[in-house]
Amino acid sequence: MAGIVGIAKPNKTKIISQMLTKINHRGGAWEEICSFQGTTLGISGTKIQQKDLAIFKNEGLARDGSLPGRFAQAQTIQEGFVLKRDPLGAAPLYYGWTRDRDFCFASEVKALLVVTNDIHELPPGCTFDGHHLHTYFNLEVKSPIQDTADTIALELRYRLETSIEKCIGDGNVGSWLSGGLDSSVMAAIARQKVQKLHTFAAGLPGAPDLEFAQQMAYHINSEHHEVIVNPQDIFQHLFDVIYHLESFDALLVRSTLLNFLVAKYASDYVPAVFSGEGGDELFAGYEYLKGLKLESLPGELIDIIGRLHNTALQRVDRCASAHGTVPRLGFLDPSVVDFALRIPAEYKLNKGIEKWILRYAVKDLLPPQVLNRTKAKFWEGGGILNILENYANENVTDSDFSRDRRLANGWQLNTKEELLYYRIFKEQFGTVYDIPWMGRTKGAPVV
């Protein structure tokens, strides 16, 4: 993980330094500011990204991440930059123009706000030079593979193992482990490739995630850690979570809270962590998908994969980066994504079993209770349930909600919980007039 910033103007060291200060958490191990071709660039990197320092100083390339499935970068050109973002948007990148019309960019919105309120998100799979936006990758429905389930499962397993092996590095890596299928797959395969694997779970006392994670950790013999939280811990971290997340989307904030706390704990042990993000979208893990006609499933999966960049992947990025760690996304390696999109729909939802082909591919790696566990939302599996909804109802009156739910940009807040989060967001980032960069969860409840 790294924080990168830049302005298409020379000798802006002071302002670049102020921008880097806002996102120093993304790196923190080293920082460098340089001028190249009429621009000023800054980067704050982690210890495992030392090699990027030489590339930055010699080539004027500021880069956050280097794996094919997760990177954002800025390459200097004459008096400007070419920005580029990975195909699915796992690494964040934003841009805008100052009042003097100088092109600028940053890894997070908070850094750009130092110089401008004109903020745009670089779309996934795109490059942008300040004038021309070019799409180099498009998500699209692919023709299904004509092969047996056994053959497809073997190939899927091979691609997952290869993807995870790319992310192992020197072996000093851990895994967020909820005890769900996706995080368990990451942990199980990673465990085979390292001498020791730290795994991390979070939840309220008695939460299902804690029990399933314990079972999985015992099965793979990982060094397991639990973060036991109470409602007061949740409330106390709301401000930090919304600040780092840069969103007031209710379901996104709710799903981030435990992830943020477990990421904080993990950062004391490892510099990089595996996350199972992307498994539900690639292999049809959500309950509502069972209600679709099978022929509609591929198109719906493309839609929800395309929404990941400023919702769930933003959660993963901000939770890891807030504590200077690097997320490893084994499911989102381009090779895995390409193959998963070609797996026939009937192998993803098979006789009512979601993610059937993934379960089949890893059936020898997981204990039966984890292998057959159904999808649980972050806040349900972690034991949060209605705690945040009830807290919001106690702190937002009916009249407040009726009066304040419509925002200056025309958006309408869905619930009192979302209004509570918006108030915190507004306190930290100011009144929202235009936020094209902020995503909202598909299917969020509406009052």
HUQUI-V350146 format. One record per helix or strand of 3 or more residues. SS is the DSSP state (H for helix, E for strand). FROM is the first residue (numbers start at 1). LEN is the number of residues. If there is no record, write none. Layout:
# HUQUI-V350146
{{SS | FROM | LEN} {SS | FROM | LEN}}
This chain:
# HUQUI-V350146
{{E | 2 | 6} {H | 13 | 10} {H | 24 | 3} {E | 30 | 7} {E | 39 | 7} {H | 47 | 13} {E | 61 | 7} {E | 70 | 8} {E | 80 | 6} {E | 94 | 4} {E | 103 | 4} {H | 109 | 4} {E | 126 | 3} {E | 133 | 3} {H | 149 | 19} {E | 174 | 3} {H | 181 | 11} {E | 198 | 7} {H | 208 | 13} {E | 223 | 7} {H | 231 | 6} {H | 238 | 8} {H | 250 | 17} {E | 272 | 4} {H | 279 | 5} {H | 287 | 5} {H | 294 | 13} {H | 308 | 3} {H | 312 | 10} {E | 326 | 4} {H | 330 | 3} {H | 334 | 7} {H | 345 | 4} {H | 356 | 6} {H | 368 | 4} {H | 378 | 4} {H | 387 | 9} {H | 398 | 7} {H | 416 | 14}}
